[in-house]
Amino acid sequence: MENDLILAIVVATALAFDFTNGFHDTANVVATSISTRAMSPRAAVAYAAVLNFAGAFISRAVAATIASGIVNPDLVTPLVVFGGLIGAISWNLATWYFGLPSSSSHALIGGVVGAAFVAKGPDAVFGEGLIGKVAAPAVVAPVLAFIVAGISILLIYRIVGRLRPGPVSQGFRLGQILSGGLLAVAHGTNDAQKTMGIITLALIANGNLAGGAETPFWVVFSAATAIALGTYMGGWRIIKTMGSRIIKMDAAQGFAAQGSGAAVILASSHVGFPLSTTHTISGGVIGAGAAKRVSAVRWGVAGNIVVAWVLTLPAAALIGGATYGFTRLFGTGAIGPAVVSVLILAVIGAVFARRLRQGPPLTAEA
């Protein structure tokens, strides 16, 4: 009975993380469409939410990686998973508050790795999986998106450079609806699976599933729903950073950035890499701006984003490890997770109350 209560808390916390993933990473999907006025803010987030939900059902390769490829499921307990989730949620809230588009994926992985390391030592972490399936793609993906977006925008300008700007811009705004939809599907395919993998890991640790078992349908459906709801809420602070503070983009640049990001994310999802959609689309946005004119990119803002990227894994790992240590002060039962859950809910409530007091969300003109 006690174990089932801990599992219920872990599952609820995982879905809460999935929700924060949705609103934190909404900017990855909709910022360029809003910035170029291809879609209104509310239409863009609703569109992204629906396609995030649909994308979550396409593949389960990333879920399998999270469940068994990063930490040793035989050494992981539900308390370890809980500590990792709190580490990820805490970092998501902190970076959202400051408007930094950091990686929810790396926050989740860092949190779980930190909690597992504190609980069971280095044997609990698969170093090869962490490097090969997380660290290496984290470097390659934004660079690849940067290159693809840069080449794409140069080709686009060469093809349409002598045409009338008005019809061209309108055409690319329509194109952004399609490329933005593809990016939303890609985001759901990659990011929702991380929560599926975490819940599956918790079920294995609790003895409800055998190691290597397929992710249950109820886990897929609940994760898809949570990320879609979070996406609809909209991370407006980060949308502003992604949409206008890195570069002042036109519709063609938005189309190139979205298309390149979607292609890289879908390819990574196919092979089971838990890719950072934030890193990838940021690389595409910067590439689309730099290819037109290097000075068009606000490199100071881009530098702040890179710093957030670098800090995400270790910061979430520290919080995850500290959370596990705190919960263990209350023993191995449900008291520790319950206390931490109440505290984190109080913090989330305070953050959202502050957000509501700050007035209406970003408009298309912002």
C-alpha positions as CSV (number, residue, x, y, z in Angstrom):
1,M,0.0,0.0,0.0
2,E,2.8,2.4,0.9
3,N,4.6,1.6,-2.3
4,D,1.5,2.2,-4.4
5,L,1.1,5.6,-2.7
6,I,4.7,6.6,-3.5
7,L,4.1,5.4,-7.1
8,A,0.9,7.6,-7.4
9,I,2.9,10.6,-6.2
10,V,5.6,9.9,-8.7
11,V,3.2,9.5,-11.6
12,A,1.4,12.7,-10.6
13,T,4.7,14.5,-10.4
14,A,5.8,13.2,-13.8
15,L,2.6,14.5,-15.4
16,A,3.2,17.9,-13.6
17,F,6.7,17.9,-15.2
18,D,5.1,17.1,-18.5
19,F,2.8,20.1,-18.1
20,T,5.7,22.4,-17.3
21,N,7.5,21.0,-20.3
22,G,4.6,21.9,-22.4
23,F,4.3,25.6,-21.3
24,H,8.1,26.0,-21.1
25,D,8.7,24.6,-24.6
26,T,5.7,26.2,-26.3
27,A,8.1,28.9,-27.6
28,N,10.0,26.3,-29.5
29,V,6.9,25.6,-31.6
30,V,5.0,28.9,-31.9
31,A,7.4,31.8,-31.4
32,T,8.5,32.2,-35.0
33,S,4.9,32.0,-36.3
34,I,3.7,34.7,-33.8
35,S,6.7,36.9,-34.4
36,T,6.1,37.0,-38.2
37,R,2.3,37.3,-37.7
38,A,1.7,34.0,-39.5
39,M,-0.7,33.2,-36.6
40,S,-2.2,34.9,-33.7
41,P,-0.8,33.9,-30.3
42,R,-3.8,32.0,-29.1
43,A,-4.4,30.3,-32.4
44,A,-0.8,29.3,-32.5
45,V,-0.7,27.7,-29.1
46,A,-4.0,25.9,-29.6
47,Y,-2.7,24.6,-33.0
48,A,0.5,23.5,-31.3
49,A,-1.3,21.8,-28.4
50,V,-3.4,19.7,-30.7
51,L,-0.5,18.5,-32.8
52,N,1.7,18.0,-29.6
53,F,-1.0,15.6,-28.5
54,A,-1.1,13.8,-31.8
55,G,2.7,13.6,-32.1
56,A,3.0,11.8,-28.8
57,F,1.5,8.6,-30.3
58,I,3.8,8.3,-33.3
59,S,6.8,6.6,-31.7
60,R,8.0,5.2,-28.3
61,A,11.8,4.9,-29.1
62,V,12.7,7.9,-26.9
63,A,10.6,6.6,-24.1
64,A,12.6,3.3,-24.2
65,T,15.9,5.3,-24.0
66,I,14.7,7.2,-21.0
67,A,13.4,4.1,-19.3
68,S,16.5,2.0,-19.7
69,G,19.3,3.8,-21.5
70,I,20.5,6.5,-19.1
71,V,20.2,5.0,-15.6
72,N,20.2,1.4,-14.5
73,P,16.5,0.5,-13.9
74,D,17.6,-2.3,-11.6
75,L,19.1,0.2,-9.2
76,V,16.5,2.9,-9.4
77,T,13.7,3.3,-6.9
78,P,10.5,5.4,-7.1
79,L,12.1,7.9,-4.7
80,V,15.0,8.4,-7.2
81,V,12.5,9.1,-10.0
82,F,10.7,11.5,-7.8
83,G,13.9,13.4,-6.9
84,G,14.8,13.6,-10.6
85,L,11.4,15.0,-11.5
86,I,11.5,17.7,-8.8
87,G,15.0,18.7,-10.1
88,A,13.6,19.1,-13.6
89,I,10.4,20.9,-12.6
90,S,12.4,23.3,-10.4
91,W,14.8,24.2,-13.2
92,N,12.0,24.6,-15.7
93,L,10.2,27.1,-13.4
94,A,13.4,29.0,-12.8
95,T,14.4,29.4,-16.5
96,W,10.8,30.1,-17.5
97,Y,10.6,32.9,-14.9
98,F,13.7,34.5,-16.4
99,G,12.6,33.9,-20.0
100,L,15.5,31.6,-20.9
101,P,14.7,28.8,-23.4
102,S,16.6,26.1,-21.6
103,S,16.1,22.3,-22.3
104,S,13.3,20.6,-20.4
105,S,14.8,17.3,-21.7
106,H,18.2,17.9,-20.2
107,A,16.6,19.1,-17.0
108,L,14.7,15.8,-16.7
109,I,17.8,13.7,-17.5
110,G,20.0,15.7,-15.3
111,G,17.6,15.5,-12.4
112,V,17.2,11.7,-12.6
113,V,21.0,11.2,-13.1
114,G,21.7,13.4,-10.0
115,A,19.2,11.6,-7.8
116,A,20.4,8.1,-9.0
117,F,24.0,9.1,-8.3
118,V,23.2,10.2,-4.8
119,A,21.1,7.1,-4.1
120,K,23.2,4.4,-5.6
121,G,26.5,5.9,-6.7
122,P,28.1,5.9,-10.2
123,D,27.0,2.4,-10.9
124,A,23.5,3.6,-11.3
125,V,24.4,5.9,-14.3
126,F,25.1,4.5,-17.7
127,G,28.0,6.9,-18.8
128,E,28.0,5.6,-22.3
129,G,24.3,6.2,-22.7
130,L,24.6,9.7,-21.2
131,I,27.3,10.7,-23.5
132,G,26.2,8.9,-26.7
133,K,22.5,9.5,-26.4
134,V,22.3,12.9,-24.6
135,A,25.6,14.9,-24.6
136,A,26.6,14.2,-28.3
137,P,23.2,14.9,-29.8
138,A,23.0,18.1,-27.6
139,V,26.0,19.4,-29.5
140,V,25.3,18.1,-32.9
141,A,21.5,18.9,-33.2
142,P,21.7,22.8,-32.8
143,V,24.7,22.9,-35.1
144,L,22.9,20.8,-37.7
145,A,19.8,22.9,-37.5
146,F,21.9,26.1,-37.7
147,I,23.5,24.8,-41.0
148,V,20.3,23.5,-42.5
149,A,18.4,26.7,-41.7
150,G,21.3,28.9,-43.0
151,I,21.5,27.0,-46.3
152,S,17.7,27.0,-46.6
153,I,17.3,30.7,-46.2
154,L,20.1,31.5,-48.7
155,L,18.4,29.3,-51.3
156,I,15.0,30.9,-50.5
157,Y,16.4,34.4,-50.9
158,R,18.0,33.4,-54.2
159,I,14.8,32.0,-55.5
160,V,12.4,34.7,-54.4
161,G,14.7,37.7,-54.2
162,R,13.3,39.5,-57.2
163,L,9.7,38.8,-56.5
164,R,7.3,41.3,-54.9
165,P,7.8,41.3,-51.1
166,G,4.1,41.3,-50.2
167,P,2.9,38.1,-51.9
168,V,6.2,36.4,-51.0
169,S,5.7,37.2,-47.3
170,Q,2.1,36.1,-47.4
171,G,3.1,32.8,-49.0
172,F,5.8,32.1,-46.4
173,R,3.3,32.9,-43.6
174,L,1.1,30.2,-45.0
175,G,4.1,27.9,-45.2
176,Q,4.9,28.6,-41.6
177,I,1.5,27.2,-40.6
178,L,2.6,23.9,-42.2
179,S,6.2,24.0,-41.0
180,G,5.0,25.0,-37.5
181,G,2.5,22.1,-37.5
182,L,5.3,19.7,-38.4
183,L,7.5,21.2,-35.6
184,A,4.6,20.7,-33.1
185,V,4.2,17.1,-34.1
186,A,8.0,16.6,-33.8
187,H,7.9,18.2,-30.3
188,G,5.2,15.9,-29.1
189,T,6.9,12.9,-30.6
190,N,10.2,13.6,-28.8
191,D,9.3,15.5,-25.6
192,A,6.1,13.7,-24.4
193,Q,8.0,10.4,-24.7
194,K,10.4,11.5,-22.0
195,T,7.6,11.6,-19.4
196,M,6.4,8.3,-20.7
197,G,9.9,6.9,-20.2
198,I,10.1,8.3,-16.7
199,I,6.7,6.8,-15.7
200,T,7.7,3.5,-17.2
201,L,10.9,3.6,-15.2
202,A,8.9,4.2,-12.0
203,L,6.6,1.3,-12.8
204,I,9.6,-1.0,-13.4
205,A,11.2,0.2,-10.2
206,N,8.0,-0.4,-8.2
207,G,7.6,-3.9,-9.7
208,N,4.5,-3.2,-11.8
209,L,6.3,-3.8,-15.1
210,A,9.2,-6.1,-16.0
211,G,12.4,-4.6,-17.3
212,G,12.2,-3.8,-21.0
213,A,8.3,-3.9,-21.0
214,E,6.5,-1.7,-23.5
215,T,5.0,1.6,-22.3
216,P,1.3,1.1,-21.4
217,F,-1.2,3.0,-23.4
218,W,-2.6,4.8,-20.4
219,V,0.9,6.3,-19.8
220,V,1.1,7.4,-23.5
221,F,-2.4,9.0,-23.3
222,S,-1.8,10.8,-20.0
223,A,1.6,12.1,-21.1
224,A,0.2,13.4,-24.4
225,T,-2.7,15.1,-22.6
226,A,-0.4,16.8,-20.0
227,I,2.0,18.2,-22.5
228,A,-0.8,19.4,-24.7
229,L,-2.5,21.2,-21.8
230,G,0.9,22.8,-20.9
231,T,1.4,23.9,-24.4
232,Y,-2.0,25.6,-24.5
233,M,-1.1,27.6,-21.4
234,G,1.8,29.1,-23.3
235,G,5.2,30.1,-21.9
236,W,4.9,33.7,-23.0
237,R,8.1,35.0,-21.5
238,I,10.2,32.5,-23.5
239,I,8.0,33.0,-26.6
240,K,9.1,36.7,-26.6
241,T,12.8,35.7,-26.3
242,M,12.6,33.1,-29.1
243,G,10.4,35.2,-31.3
244,S,12.1,38.6,-31.3
245,R,15.0,38.9,-28.9
246,I,17.4,36.6,-30.8
247,I,16.7,38.1,-34.3
248,K,14.0,40.2,-35.9
249,M,12.9,37.6,-38.4
250,D,10.8,37.7,-41.5
251,A,8.4,35.0,-42.6
252,A,11.0,33.2,-44.8
253,Q,13.4,33.0,-41.9
254,G,10.6,31.6,-39.7
255,F,9.8,29.0,-42.3
256,A,13.4,27.9,-42.6
257,A,14.0,27.8,-38.9
258,Q,10.8,25.7,-38.2
259,G,11.4,23.4,-41.1
260,S,15.1,22.7,-40.2
261,G,14.2,22.2,-36.5
262,A,11.3,19.8,-37.3
263,A,13.5,17.7,-39.6
264,V,16.3,17.3,-37.1
265,I,13.9,16.5,-34.2
266,L,11.9,13.9,-36.2
267,A,15.2,12.2,-37.3
268,S,16.4,12.0,-33.7
269,S,13.1,10.7,-32.4
270,H,13.2,7.9,-35.0
271,V,16.5,6.6,-33.6
272,G,15.5,7.2,-29.9
273,F,17.7,10.2,-29.0
274,P,16.0,12.3,-26.3
275,L,16.8,15.5,-28.1
276,S,16.4,19.1,-26.8
277,T,13.8,20.8,-29.0
278,T,14.9,24.1,-27.4
279,H,18.5,23.6,-28.5
280,T,17.4,22.6,-32.0
281,I,15.0,25.3,-32.8
282,S,17.3,27.9,-31.3
283,G,20.0,26.7,-33.6
284,G,17.6,27.0,-36.5
285,V,16.6,30.6,-35.6
286,I,20.2,31.7,-35.2
287,G,21.2,30.0,-38.4
288,A,18.4,31.7,-40.4
289,G,19.4,35.1,-39.0
290,A,23.2,34.7,-39.4
291,A,22.9,33.5,-43.0
292,K,21.1,36.7,-43.9
293,R,23.5,39.0,-41.9
294,V,25.7,38.0,-39.0
295,S,25.0,41.3,-37.2
296,A,21.2,40.5,-37.4
297,V,21.7,38.1,-34.5
298,R,21.7,39.5,-31.0
299,W,24.7,37.5,-29.9
300,G,24.4,38.6,-26.3
301,V,21.0,37.0,-26.0
302,A,22.2,33.9,-27.8
303,G,25.1,33.7,-25.3
304,N,22.7,33.9,-22.3
305,I,20.8,31.0,-23.9
306,V,24.0,28.9,-24.3
307,V,24.9,29.6,-20.7
308,A,21.5,28.3,-19.6
309,W,22.0,25.2,-21.8
310,V,25.4,24.5,-20.2
311,L,24.0,24.9,-16.7
312,T,20.9,22.8,-17.2
313,L,22.2,19.3,-16.7
314,P,24.4,20.0,-13.6
315,A,21.9,22.3,-12.0
316,A,19.0,19.9,-12.4
317,A,21.3,17.1,-11.2
318,L,22.1,19.0,-8.0
319,I,18.5,19.8,-7.3
320,G,17.5,16.2,-8.0
321,G,20.2,14.8,-5.8
322,A,19.3,17.2,-3.0
323,T,15.6,16.4,-3.3
324,Y,16.4,12.7,-3.0
325,G,18.5,13.3,0.1
326,F,15.8,15.4,1.7
327,T,13.1,12.8,1.1
328,R,15.3,10.1,2.6
329,L,15.3,12.1,5.9
330,F,11.7,10.9,6.2
331,G,12.6,7.3,5.5
332,T,11.6,5.3,2.4
333,G,7.9,5.8,2.7
334,A,5.5,8.4,1.2
335,I,6.0,11.1,3.8
336,G,9.1,12.7,2.1
337,P,7.6,12.9,-1.4
338,A,4.3,14.2,0.1
339,V,6.1,17.0,2.0
340,V,8.2,18.0,-1.1
341,S,5.0,17.8,-3.3
342,V,3.2,20.3,-1.0
343,L,6.2,22.6,-1.1
344,I,6.6,22.5,-4.9
345,L,2.9,23.1,-5.4
346,A,3.1,26.1,-3.1
347,V,5.9,27.5,-5.2
348,I,4.1,26.8,-8.5
349,G,1.0,28.5,-7.1
350,A,3.0,31.5,-6.2
351,V,4.6,31.7,-9.6
352,F,1.4,31.5,-11.5
353,A,-0.3,34.0,-9.2
354,R,2.5,36.4,-9.9
355,R,2.1,35.7,-13.6
356,L,-1.6,36.5,-13.5
357,R,-0.9,39.8,-11.7
358,Q,1.4,40.8,-14.5
359,G,-1.5,41.2,-16.9
360,P,-2.4,39.7,-20.3
361,P,0.0,37.5,-22.3
362,L,2.2,38.5,-25.2
363,T,0.3,39.9,-28.2
364,A,1.3,39.5,-31.8
365,E,2.7,43.1,-31.8
366,A,5.0,42.5,-28.9
